[in-house]
């Protein structure tokens, strides 16, 4: 395959070991030429502005903002840039939003290497590729069968939700839960996406409606 026919890929993933593993898979694909890397939304947007990218392989959990910012950007670019999501989240609300934002595919991070190869080839060829769990999530979202919203949350996310709804600042939550402030922010972002909420006020109202707060807790 000639260099001119190979695609240029932007790999957006903030964990160095994961990024290195993904790059090795991409390097083995004859369809892939140049591979750029970014570990943040800011870095991804800068690369998109400076380079001619054909495909973005995109994580949604990034340290400075969520990956949907990148997804919205590539949707408006000319020539078009294809986006393939690779995420730890298989909940219907995540997959549905990715499709709404223009993703050409969605993979969950427990996938096999061959599935990643197949997905990249399908998407750069103009098709769509959704892993089995992503297809199931999308079907549930289409039916409106999103289930119990609390069932989507991990135990740690429930703890952070309650702390946020009580009005505790990020540093206080981090100290109380023995996690980093960055991890608190990541949990808060994940909560908003899973629950379809957009602010701390909405998280607080949700916690109150679900009976997660005691008397006197939460916003007045």
C-alpha positions in Angstrom: 0.0 0.0 0.0 1.4 3.4 -1.0 2.0 6.1 1.6 -0.5 8.3 -0.2 -3.3 5.8 0.4 -2.7 5.4 4.1 -4.7 7.3 6.6 -3.4 9.6 9.3 -4.7 8.8 12.7 -5.0 10.9 15.9 -4.9 8.8 19.0 -6.4 10.6 22.0 -5.9 8.7 25.3 -4.5 10.1 28.5 -3.0 6.9 30.0 0.5 6.3 28.5 0.5 2.5 28.8 -2.9 2.2 27.1 -1.9 4.7 24.4 1.3 2.7 23.8 -0.7 -0.5 23.4 -3.1 1.1 21.0 -0.3 2.6 19.0 1.3 -0.9 18.6 -2.0 -2.2 17.1 -2.3 0.7 14.8 1.3 0.4 13.7 0.6 -3.1 12.5 -2.2 -2.0 10.2 -1.0 -1.4 6.6 -3.9 1.0 6.1 -2.5 3.3 8.8 0.3 5.8 8.0 1.2 8.6 10.4 0.0 8.4 13.9 -0.3 11.5 16.1 -0.9 11.3 19.8 -2.7 13.6 22.4 -3.4 13.1 26.0 -6.0 15.8 26.5 -8.8 17.7 24.7 -6.5 20.7 24.4 -3.8 18.6 22.7 -6.3 16.9 20.4 -7.8 20.2 19.2 -4.3 21.6 18.7 -3.3 18.6 16.5 -6.5 18.8 14.6 -5.8 22.4 13.8 -2.3 21.8 12.7 -2.4 18.4 10.9 -4.6 16.7 8.3 -6.3 13.9 10.2 -8.4 11.2 8.7 -9.4 9.2 11.8 -9.6 10.1 15.5 -9.4 7.2 17.9 -10.9 8.8 21.0 -11.3 8.2 24.7 -14.1 10.1 26.3 -12.6 10.5 29.8 -9.8 13.1 29.5 -8.2 15.2 32.2 -9.1 18.7 31.0 -12.6 18.1 29.5 -14.7 15.2 28.1 -14.0 13.8 24.7 -17.3 15.0 23.3 -15.6 18.3 22.8 -13.3 16.7 20.3 -16.2 14.8 18.7 -18.1 18.0 18.1 -15.1 19.6 16.6 -14.4 16.8 14.1 -18.0 16.8 13.0 -17.6 20.3 11.6 -14.3 19.8 9.8 -13.7 19.9 6.1 -12.6 17.5 4.8 -14.5 15.3 7.2 -12.7 13.4 10.0 -14.0 10.1 11.1 -14.2 9.4 14.9 -14.1 6.0 16.6 -14.8 6.0 20.3 -12.8 3.7 22.6 -14.3 4.0 26.1 -14.6 2.3 29.4 -18.3 3.2 29.5 -20.9 0.9 27.9 -24.0 2.6 29.4 -26.8 3.6 27.0 -26.6 7.3 27.7 -22.9 7.4 26.6 -23.3 5.4 23.4 -26.4 7.3 22.5 -24.7 10.7 23.0 -21.7 9.5 20.9 -23.9 8.6 18.0 -25.8 11.9 18.3 -22.5 13.7 18.2 -21.5 12.0 15.0 -19.2 9.1 16.1 -18.8 6.4 13.4 -18.1 3.7 15.9 -18.0 2.8 19.6 -15.8 0.3 21.3 -15.7 -0.7 24.9 -12.2 -1.1 26.4 -12.6 -4.8 27.2 -12.4 -5.6 23.5 -10.0 -8.0 21.8 -7.2 -6.7 19.6 -8.7 -8.2 16.5 -12.0 -6.3 17.1 -10.0 -3.0 17.3 -8.3 -3.9 14.0 -11.6 -4.7 12.4 -13.2 -1.5 13.7 -10.5 0.8 12.4 -10.6 -0.8 9.0 -14.4 -0.5 8.8 -14.5 3.1 9.9 -11.7 4.3 7.6 -13.5 2.5 4.8 -16.6 4.7 5.4 -18.6 2.2 7.5 -19.8 2.1 11.1 -18.6 -0.3 13.8 -20.1 -0.8 17.2 -19.0 -3.5 19.6 -21.7 -6.0 20.8 -22.0 -4.2 24.2 -22.3 -0.9 22.5 -25.0 -2.2 20.1 -26.9 -3.5 23.1 -26.6 -0.1 24.9 -27.7 1.7 21.7 -30.7 -0.6 21.4 -31.7 0.1 25.0 -31.3 3.8 24.5 -33.5 3.7 21.3 -36.2 1.8 23.3 -36.0 4.3 26.1 -35.1 1.4 28.4 -32.4 3.1 30.4 -33.4 1.3 33.7 -32.7 2.6 37.2 -30.4 5.6 36.9 -28.7 4.7 40.2 -27.9 1.2 38.8 -25.5 2.8 36.3 -23.3 4.3 39.1 -20.4 2.6 40.7 -20.2 2.7 44.5 -17.5 5.4 44.4 -19.6 7.5 42.0 -22.5 7.3 44.5 -20.2 8.5 47.3 -19.0 11.4 45.2 -22.5 12.2 44.1 -23.6 12.5 47.7 -20.5 14.6 48.6 -21.0 16.9 45.7 -24.7 17.3 46.5 -23.8 18.2 50.1 -21.8 21.1 48.7 -18.4 19.8 49.6 -15.5 21.2 47.6 -13.3 19.0 45.4 -10.3 19.0 47.8 -12.5 18.1 50.7 -14.0 15.2 48.9 -10.6 14.0 47.7 -9.3 14.1 51.3 -12.3 12.3 52.8 -12.4 9.6 50.1 -8.6 9.2 49.9 -8.5 9.9 46.2 -6.9 12.7 44.1 -8.8 15.9 43.2 -8.4 14.9 39.6 -10.2 11.6 40.3 -13.0 13.5 42.0 -13.4 15.7 38.9 -13.4 12.6 36.7 -16.1 11.0 38.8 -18.2 14.2 38.7 -17.9 14.4 34.9 -18.8 10.7 34.6 -21.9 11.3 36.8 -23.1 14.1 34.7 -22.7 12.0 31.5 -24.3 8.9 32.9 -27.3 10.8 34.4 -27.7 13.3 31.5 -27.1 16.3 33.9 -25.1 19.4 33.3 -24.4 21.2 36.6 -23.8 20.6 40.3 -27.2 22.1 41.0 -28.8 19.4 38.8 -26.7 16.7 40.6 -28.0 18.0 43.9 -31.6 18.0 42.8 -31.2 14.5 41.5 -29.7 13.3 44.8 -32.6 14.8 46.7 -35.1 13.2 44.4 -33.5 9.8 44.8 -33.5 10.2 48.6 -29.7 10.1 48.9 -29.4 13.1 51.2 -30.6 13.4 54.8 -32.4 16.3 56.4 -30.5 19.5 56.0 -28.3 18.2 53.2 -28.0 19.7 49.8 -28.8 23.2 48.5 -31.5 25.2 50.2 
